[in-house]
Amino acid sequence: MKLESQSFADGQAIPPEFAFARPAPEGHVTFAGNRSPHLAWSDVPAETRSFALVCVDHDAPAVGDDVNREDRTVPHDTERAEFYHWGIVDLSAELRELPAGACGEGVVPRGKSDPPGPPGTRQARQDYTSWFEGDEAMEGTYHGYDGPAPPWNDERVHNYHFTLYALDVERLPLPEDFHPTDILSEITGHVLAEATLTGTYTQNVALAEGTG
């Protein structure tokens, strides 16, 4: 199975149009376009009955002590953890494409309670929910796609992995409120094929300039 995008090439930078935040001259960052990217897939197993999609950043700092601090950076070798940006299930077996913006566009403070998407699909509660806990302006439950917003002082470029799974079941037995990790648990034993597309993103202006 093959997964590709018109929004960014595999291994290349994700444009700010598809990110939650982007660098800014004042305050370091500001909200970005936050559109869900275009995705298309092919070479699908004939037995496929549905698809599931998960987007995860494996480069998120495991501890937030250094994050977005004026007096320090997040060291390249600091311990890292997973940050889930998206999970969508019950994509029709006939579907072969998600247009840009089909599953979200723009930043919605406190989260999208009913994100857009193809009919019949369900979208997970992702990790901005926990990230914004205690933030008076942003705290809420975040469903659907919300794109990259890595620390502006991080020494590491983050990698965002979009993985599509072809499944032998039409619908996953998930609760009403579920997380992308629940998707990964439920698809065990049901995956016919999978494909991953990776995009990169940084808000560290010096790092972006240094890497061209």
Secondary structure, DSSP 4 states (H G I P E B T S, - for coil): -EEE-SS--TTEEPPGGGSSEEE-SSSSEEE---PPPPEEEE---TT--EEEEEEEEEEEESS-TTTT-TT--B-TTS-EEEEEEEEEEEEETT--EE-TTTT--S--TT-BSS---STT-EE-B-THHHHTTT-TTT-S--BS-------TTBSS-EEEEEEEEEESSSS----SS--HHHHHHHTTTTEEEEEEEEEEE---HHHHHHT-
